[in-house]
Amino acid sequence: MAKATSNSAKNGSTSKQKACKYLNEIALCSALEMAKELISVINKVPVTVFLWRPEKYWPAEFVSENIKQFGYTVEEFTSGKLLYGNIVHPDDLERVERELSRRIEEDYVDFSQEYRILTKSGEVRWVDERTFIEADENGVVKYLKGIILDITERKRKEKLLYIQRDLGIALSTSQHLDETLNILLDSCLQIDEIDAGGIYLVDEDTGDMTLAIHRGFSPTFVENASFYSTNSPNAKLVMIGQPVYKQHIDLLLTSRDDALRQENLRATAIIPVKSENDVIAAFYLASSMEYELSDSVRTVIETIATQFGVFISRIRLEERLKECVKKRKS
């Protein structure tokens, strides 16, 4: 009887062990399924998630598949072939390292910072990184968890707003046309997508267009595109009074323009400048990088052209007032 009781106890114990093992396996499978679901969610949101070791240039233990938006693969980081610090912009790397070290020393749990990274193709992108610092009970940092959000477009729009603001301030104090032309063109060339440009002035009497100021063009361009008579296709295009956005190659309207075919330009913009409904000038802006200028860039350069028109109207009004005063005195 005692032996039967012993066997029964053993069988009961074995059954419990099997049940526990079964339950543990179920819990493990459930946890793995949840982990898969979590990773699936992470890969669907517009952020890139990193798990870094707190070492030089931050080796990655984990990176979400969204890293492909920057041209890289997960394996390049998890294999150790590429460290995260390798893709941080060289001009920002020291600041990023310094900020992380300071936050760790001050026992921060998390913090955010904005900086630039380089894509695999060499393009510069702005990111907003939220870093979570994971330390043990002794305060030793074990891991760094990072959430990277691409904020390039937001930074571009912010920069465009700053350009417009600074230009408005500069024009409000400018009194001379030459000074104003330099301010205007410099403002246009602060736009990332634009790396060459010029401003044509229209002769009030003849309607001819003369290149008054330019930056980034070759001597060949300046020689062949510095003057257009009022009857030329180029001048007539400007006198329509509407912005024109085309490829540089599509704006070579005459045989005379053949010499400009070798100019390394892609997207171009011709923006007429009006004063009291008369076209008085035109911006010719170009990009050697982009094939098309974005809507936000178009809005800004058209606003700059409008500001120039307002400036010219103000200068002309002041000249008329001075002339009236002069006549009265005489």
C-alpha positions in Angstrom: 0.0 0.0 0.0 2.9 2.4 0.9 4.6 1.6 -2.4 1.4 2.3 -4.3 1.1 5.6 -2.5 4.7 6.5 -3.3 4.2 5.7 -7.0 1.1 7.8 -7.0 3.0 10.7 -5.5 5.7 10.3 -8.0 3.3 10.2 -10.9 1.6 13.3 -9.5 4.9 15.1 -9.2 5.8 14.1 -12.8 2.4 15.3 -14.1 2.9 18.7 -12.4 6.4 19.0 -13.9 5.0 18.2 -17.3 2.2 20.7 -16.8 4.6 23.4 -15.7 6.9 22.7 -18.6 3.9 22.8 -20.9 2.8 26.1 -19.4 6.3 27.5 -19.6 6.5 26.6 -23.3 3.1 28.3 -23.9 4.4 31.4 -22.1 7.6 31.4 -24.1 5.7 31.0 -27.4 3.4 33.7 -26.3 6.3 36.0 -25.5 8.0 35.3 -28.8 4.7 36.0 -30.6 4.4 39.3 -28.7 8.0 40.1 -29.5 7.4 39.4 -33.2 4.3 41.6 -33.1 6.2 44.4 -31.4 9.0 44.3 -34.0 6.3 44.3 -36.7 4.7 47.4 -35.2 8.1 49.1 -34.9 8.9 48.4 -38.5 5.6 50.0 -39.6 6.0 53.3 -37.8 8.2 56.1 -39.4 11.0 55.8 -37.0 14.2 53.8 -36.7 14.8 52.0 -33.4 18.3 51.2 -32.1 19.7 49.2 -29.2 23.3 50.3 -28.7 26.1 49.2 -26.5 27.6 52.2 -24.5 30.9 52.0 -26.3 32.8 54.2 -28.8 30.6 55.1 -31.8 27.8 52.9 -30.4 27.8 49.4 -31.8 24.3 48.2 -32.4 22.7 45.1 -30.9 19.4 45.7 -32.7 18.2 48.0 -35.4 14.7 48.1 -37.0 14.2 47.6 -40.7 13.3 51.3 -41.2 17.1 51.9 -41.3 16.6 51.2 -45.0 15.1 54.7 -45.5 18.7 55.9 -45.1 20.1 53.3 -47.6 21.6 50.9 -45.0 20.7 47.3 -44.1 20.1 45.9 -40.6 23.0 43.5 -41.1 25.5 46.3 -41.7 25.0 47.4 -38.1 24.3 44.2 -36.2 27.3 42.5 -37.8 29.6 45.3 -36.5 30.6 46.3 -40.0 29.1 49.7 -39.4 28.9 51.6 -36.2 26.2 54.3 -35.6 28.9 56.9 -35.0 30.2 56.3 -38.6 27.0 57.8 -40.1 26.7 60.8 -37.8 27.7 63.9 -39.7 31.4 64.7 -38.8 30.5 68.3 -37.9 28.0 67.0 -35.3 29.7 63.9 -34.0 31.7 65.6 -31.2 28.5 67.5 -30.0 26.5 64.2 -30.0 29.2 62.4 -28.0 29.5 65.3 -25.5 25.8 65.6 -25.0 25.5 61.8 -24.3 28.4 61.8 -21.8 26.9 64.8 -20.0 23.5 63.3 -19.6 25.0 60.0 -18.4 27.1 61.8 -15.8 24.0 63.8 -14.6 22.0 60.5 -14.3 19.5 61.3 -16.9 17.1 58.5 -17.8 16.3 59.9 -21.3 16.9 63.0 -23.4 16.5 64.3 -27.0 18.8 66.0 -29.5 18.8 66.9 -33.1 21.7 66.4 -35.5 22.6 65.4 -39.0 23.4 61.9 -40.3 24.7 60.8 -43.7 22.8 58.3 -45.8 24.6 55.6 -47.7 24.5 57.7 -50.9 26.1 60.7 -49.0 22.9 62.7 -48.6 22.6 64.8 -45.4 19.5 64.2 -43.3 18.4 65.8 -40.1 17.2 63.5 -37.3 15.6 63.9 -33.9 16.9 61.2 -31.5 15.2 60.3 -28.3 17.7 58.3 -26.2 16.8 56.1 -23.2 19.7 55.3 -20.9 19.4 51.9 -19.2 21.7 51.4 -16.2 22.0 48.7 -13.5 21.5 49.2 -9.7 25.0 50.5 -9.4 24.5 53.2 -12.1 26.6 51.4 -14.7 25.1 52.0 -18.2 24.3 48.7 -19.9 22.4 49.8 -23.0 21.3 52.8 -24.9 17.9 52.7 -26.6 17.4 55.2 -29.4 14.4 56.2 -31.5 15.4 58.1 -34.6 12.9 60.3 -36.5 13.8 61.9 -39.9 13.0 65.7 -39.5 14.8 66.9 -42.7 11.7 68.4 -44.3 10.8 70.2 -41.1 14.3 71.7 -40.8 14.2 72.8 -44.5 10.9 74.6 -43.9 12.3 76.3 -40.8 15.3 77.4 -42.7 13.2 78.8 -45.5 11.2 80.8 -42.9 14.4 82.2 -41.4 15.6 83.2 -44.9 12.3 85.1 -45.5 12.5 86.8 -42.1 16.1 87.9 -42.4 15.5 89.1 -46.0 12.6 91.3 -44.9 14.7 92.9 -42.1 17.6 93.5 -44.5 15.4 95.0 -47.2 13.7 97.3 -44.8 17.0 99.1 -44.1 18.5 98.9 -47.6 18.5 102.1 -49.7 20.7 101.2 -52.7 19.9 98.9 -55.7 23.3 97.2 -55.8 23.3 96.4 -52.1 19.7 95.1 -52.5 20.6 92.8 -55.4 23.4 91.2 -53.4 21.1 90.7 -50.4 18.4 89.1 -52.6 20.7 86.7 -54.4 22.6 85.7 -51.3 19.2 84.9 -49.7 18.2 82.7 -52.6 21.6 80.8 -52.5 21.0 80.0 -48.8 18.3 77.6 -50.0 19.8 74.1 -50.0 18.5 73.1 -53.4 19.8 76.2 -55.2 23.5 76.6 -55.9 23.6 79.1 -58.8 21.6 82.1 -59.8 21.4 85.6 -61.2 19.1 88.6 -61.4 18.3 90.3 -64.7 17.1 93.9 -64.8 14.7 95.1 -67.5 15.4 98.4 -69.2 12.3 100.6 -68.7 12.6 102.1 -72.1 13.7 99.2 -74.4 12.6 96.2 -72.5 16.0 94.6 -72.9 17.2 92.3 -70.1 20.7 92.6 -68.6 22.3 90.2 -66.1 23.1 92.6 -63.2 24.4 90.1 -60.7 25.3 86.4 -60.7 26.8 83.6 -58.6 27.8 80.0 -59.4 27.6 80.2 -63.2 30.5 79.4 -65.5 32.2 82.1 -67.6 30.6 80.6 -70.7 27.1 81.0 -69.2 27.8 84.6 -68.2 29.3 85.4 -71.7 26.3 83.9 -73.6 23.4 84.7 -71.2 24.3 88.2 -69.9 22.0 90.1 -72.3 18.6 89.4 -74.1 16.9 91.9 -76.3 13.3 92.6 -75.9 12.4 90.5 -79.0 14.3 87.4 -77.9 12.3 84.3 -76.8 14.0 84.5 -73.4 12.7 88.1 -72.8 9.3 87.3 -74.1 9.1 84.3 -71.7 9.8 86.7 -68.8 7.4 89.3 -69.9 4.5 86.9 -69.6 4.9 87.6 -65.9 4.4 84.1 -64.6 7.0 81.9 -62.8 8.5 79.2 -65.1 10.0 75.9 -63.7 11.8 73.7 -66.1 14.9 71.7 -66.7 17.8 73.8 -67.8 18.0 72.0 -71.1 14.4 72.9 -71.9 15.1 76.6 -71.6 17.7 76.7 -74.4 15.3 78.5 -76.8 17.7 79.7 -79.5 20.7 78.6 -81.4 22.7 81.1 -79.4 21.9 79.1 -76.3 23.7 76.0 -77.7 26.9 77.1 -75.8 25.0 76.7 -72.5 24.2 73.0 -73.1 27.3 72.0 -71.2 26.3 74.0 -68.1 26.0 71.5 -65.2 22.4 72.6 -64.3 19.3 70.6 -63.7 16.2 72.3 -62.2 15.8 75.9 -63.0 13.4 78.7 -62.1 12.6 82.0 -63.9 10.7 84.3 -61.6 9.5 87.6 -63.0 9.6 90.6 -60.6 6.8 93.1 -60.9 6.4 96.7 -59.7 3.0 98.3 -60.3 2.1 95.5 -62.7 5.2 96.1 -64.8 7.9 93.4 -65.1 11.1 95.1 -64.0 13.4 92.2 -63.3 13.7 88.4 -63.3 15.4 85.9 -61.1 17.1 83.0 -62.8 17.8 80.3 -60.2 19.2 76.8 -60.8 20.2 73.6 -59.1 22.9 71.2 -60.1 21.6 68.6 -57.7 17.8 68.5 -58.0 15.8 67.8 -61.1 12.7 69.6 -59.7 12.3 72.3 -57.0 9.9 71.5 -54.2 6.7 73.4 -53.6 8.1 74.9 -50.4 11.2 76.2 -52.3 9.0 77.6 -55.1 6.9 79.5 -52.5 9.9 81.1 -50.9 11.6 82.2 -54.1 8.4 83.7 -55.4 8.0 85.5 -52.0 11.5 86.8 -52.4 10.7 88.1 -55.9 7.6 89.8 -54.5 9.7 91.4 -51.7 12.0 92.8 -54.4 9.0 94.2 -56.3 7.8 95.9 -53.1 11.3 97.3 -52.5 11.5 98.7 -56.0 8.0 100.3 -55.6 9.2 101.9 -52.4 12.4 103.3 -53.9 10.4 104.7 -56.9 7.9 106.3 -54.6 10.6 107.9 -52.5 12.3 109.2 -55.7 9.0 110.7 -56.9 8.5 112.4 -53.5 12.0 113.8 -53.6 11.3 115.1 -57.1 8.1 116.7 -56.0 9.8 118.4 -53.0 12.6 119.6 -55.3 10.1 121.1 -57.7 8.3 122.9 -55.0 11.5 124.4 -53.6 12.4 125.6 -57.1 
